[in-house]
Amino acid sequence: MAVLKKIRSRFWAQPSEGVEAEGYDEPQPSSTLVAARYDVRPLTVAQLDEVWRLDHRCFVDGEAYSRDTFEYLLTAPECVSYRAVTPGGTMVGFIVGLVEPDHTGHITTLGVAPEHRRRGIARQMLAKVEHGFSRRDVRLVRLEVRSINNGAQQLYRELGY
């Protein structure tokens, strides 16, 4: 199983003297009508069973996290995590990130239910977690992606990773 590392730093870099900063505001909902149908909310240990079940739908062939791993991640003080829900409250996506001791943000996992993919949900959740990271003084974000996951690689390239 080959994994590619991706890094993004442009939104957290300090501007040079005399150079205007690229400002970073609270993420706005995606401009597409489809993405507007989803709400991105904090993901906590209260949603442990729901996120664990969704993770097993998103990742197959042994790639899904164990329930214990999710519990560890969601209770860690350095965790920055969100979930995407439908208007009816059903979780259809999740993202979990950790702030590392060197102030690097590490996106540990991101998943979207197969039937809700290609609707801007991952993009919305990435914007939200990046904003959460920026509030914790993170200047660099990294993630890993499977070398065969072309859709995710394309999204990450579009976002500057």
C-alpha positions as CSV (number, residue, x, y, z in Angstrom):
1,M,0.0,0.0,0.0
2,A,1.6,3.2,-1.2
3,V,0.9,6.5,0.6
4,L,1.7,10.0,-0.7
5,K,2.4,12.8,1.8
6,K,0.8,16.2,1.1
7,I,1.7,19.5,2.9
8,R,0.0,22.9,2.8
9,S,1.4,26.0,4.3
10,R,0.3,29.1,2.4
11,F,-2.7,30.0,4.6
12,W,-0.6,30.1,7.8
13,A,2.6,31.7,6.6
14,Q,3.4,35.1,8.1
15,P,3.4,37.9,5.5
16,S,6.7,39.6,4.7
17,E,7.2,43.2,5.7
18,G,5.3,45.4,3.3
19,V,3.3,42.5,1.8
20,E,-0.4,42.3,2.3
21,A,-1.5,39.1,4.0
22,E,-3.9,36.7,2.2
23,G,-6.4,37.1,5.1
24,Y,-8.2,34.0,6.4
25,D,-11.8,34.4,7.3
26,E,-14.2,31.9,8.8
27,P,-14.8,29.3,6.0
28,Q,-18.0,30.1,4.1
29,P,-20.3,27.3,2.8
30,S,-19.4,26.0,-0.6
31,S,-20.9,28.0,-3.4
32,T,-22.5,24.9,-4.8
33,L,-26.1,24.3,-3.9
34,V,-25.4,20.6,-3.2
35,A,-22.8,21.4,-0.5
36,A,-25.2,23.9,1.1
37,R,-27.5,20.9,2.0
38,Y,-24.9,19.8,4.6
39,D,-24.0,21.3,7.9
40,V,-20.4,21.0,9.3
41,R,-20.5,20.6,13.1
42,P,-17.9,19.7,15.7
43,L,-17.3,15.9,16.1
44,T,-17.0,14.7,19.6
45,V,-16.8,11.5,21.5
46,A,-20.6,11.7,21.8
47,Q,-20.7,10.6,18.1
48,L,-18.1,7.8,18.6
49,D,-20.3,4.9,17.5
50,E,-21.8,6.8,14.6
51,V,-18.4,7.9,13.2
52,W,-16.9,4.5,13.7
53,R,-19.8,2.9,11.7
54,L,-19.4,5.5,8.9
55,D,-15.6,5.0,8.9
56,H,-16.2,1.3,8.1
57,R,-18.4,2.3,5.2
58,C,-15.8,4.7,3.8
59,F,-12.7,2.6,4.2
60,V,-12.6,-1.1,3.4
61,D,-10.0,-3.8,3.2
62,G,-8.6,-3.1,6.7
63,E,-8.1,0.6,6.3
64,A,-10.9,1.6,8.8
65,Y,-9.9,2.7,12.3
66,S,-10.8,0.7,15.3
67,R,-13.4,2.1,17.8
68,D,-10.6,2.4,20.4
69,T,-8.5,4.5,17.9
70,F,-11.5,6.9,17.3
71,E,-12.1,7.1,21.1
72,Y,-8.4,8.0,21.6
73,L,-8.4,10.6,18.9
74,L,-11.7,12.3,19.8
75,T,-10.7,12.6,23.5
76,A,-7.2,13.9,22.8
77,P,-6.9,17.6,23.8
78,E,-5.0,18.3,20.6
79,C,-7.9,17.0,18.4
80,V,-9.7,19.3,15.9
81,S,-12.6,17.3,14.4
82,Y,-15.8,17.9,12.5
83,R,-18.7,16.0,11.0
84,A,-20.9,16.8,8.0
85,V,-24.6,16.1,8.6
86,T,-27.7,16.2,6.5
87,P,-30.7,18.4,7.4
88,G,-32.1,15.4,9.1
89,G,-29.0,15.0,11.3
90,T,-27.5,12.0,9.7
91,M,-23.7,12.0,9.7
92,V,-22.3,11.6,6.1
93,G,-18.8,12.8,6.6
94,F,-16.0,13.3,9.2
95,I,-12.6,14.8,9.5
96,V,-10.1,14.3,12.4
97,G,-7.0,16.4,12.8
98,L,-4.4,16.7,15.5
99,V,-2.2,19.6,16.5
100,E,1.3,18.2,16.9
101,P,3.8,19.5,19.5
102,D,5.7,21.5,16.7
103,H,2.4,23.3,15.8
104,T,1.9,21.2,12.7
105,G,-1.6,20.2,11.9
106,H,-2.0,16.6,10.9
107,I,-5.2,15.5,9.2
108,T,-5.4,12.0,10.5
109,T,-8.5,10.9,8.6
110,L,-11.3,12.2,6.4
111,G,-14.2,10.2,5.1
112,V,-17.4,10.8,3.2
113,A,-20.2,8.3,2.8
114,P,-19.9,6.7,-0.7
115,E,-23.4,8.0,-1.8
116,H,-22.6,11.6,-0.7
117,R,-19.2,11.9,-2.5
118,R,-18.4,14.5,-5.1
119,R,-20.7,17.1,-3.5
120,G,-18.2,19.4,-1.9
121,I,-18.4,17.9,1.6
122,A,-14.7,17.1,1.9
123,R,-13.9,20.6,0.8
124,Q,-16.2,22.1,3.4
125,M,-14.8,19.9,6.2
126,L,-11.2,20.7,5.2
127,A,-11.9,24.4,5.3
128,K,-13.4,24.0,8.8
129,V,-10.5,22.0,10.2
130,E,-8.0,24.4,8.6
131,H,-9.7,27.2,10.4
132,G,-9.7,25.3,13.6
133,F,-6.0,24.7,13.2
134,S,-5.3,28.4,12.5
135,R,-7.0,29.3,15.8
136,R,-4.4,27.0,17.5
137,D,-1.5,28.8,15.9
138,V,-0.8,26.0,13.3
139,R,1.3,27.2,10.4
140,L,1.6,24.0,8.4
141,V,-0.9,21.2,7.7
142,R,0.0,17.7,6.4
143,L,-1.9,14.7,5.4
144,E,-1.4,11.4,3.7
145,V,-3.4,9.9,0.9
146,R,-3.4,6.5,-0.8
147,S,-1.5,6.5,-4.1
148,I,-4.6,4.9,-5.8
149,N,-7.1,7.5,-4.4
150,N,-7.0,9.8,-7.5
151,G,-10.1,11.7,-6.5
152,A,-8.7,12.7,-3.1
153,Q,-5.3,13.6,-4.7
154,Q,-7.0,15.9,-7.2
155,L,-9.0,17.6,-4.4
156,Y,-5.8,18.1,-2.3
157,R,-3.9,19.5,-5.3
158,E,-6.8,22.0,-6.0
159,L,-6.6,23.1,-2.4
160,G,-2.8,23.7,-2.5
161,Y,-1.5,20.5,-0.8
